[in-house]
Amino acid sequence: MASDGRHVTAVEAKGGRVKPTGGLEAFCLERPEARTLAVGSAACGVGDFLTGDVGLLP
């Protein structure tokens, strides 16, 4: 999780195979305002995340 006091982003690391994101879903039930980010997915590659090309907060 990343937060700046106003925005929250839930981060889940994915590896290889596409699997359900149960952790993100559970987190969002508790924090519905949270943005989600699945690192290792098609939308957010590991390299992009590690080099900072994908922002954690809006």
C-alpha positions, 0 to 999 in steps of 0.5 A: 500500500502507498498513501500520501494522506489523501490517496491510497493505492493497493499494490499486489505483485503478480508472477507469471501466470494470471491468477485471481487478485483476491488480496486486492479485492479484499483490500478494496472492500475495506478501502473502496476509494483505493486505486489498485495496481497489479505489478506484473500484469499487462497494465503494469510490467515489473520493469515499468514499476521498478523504474518508476514509469508507473506512478503509485499515487495520482 
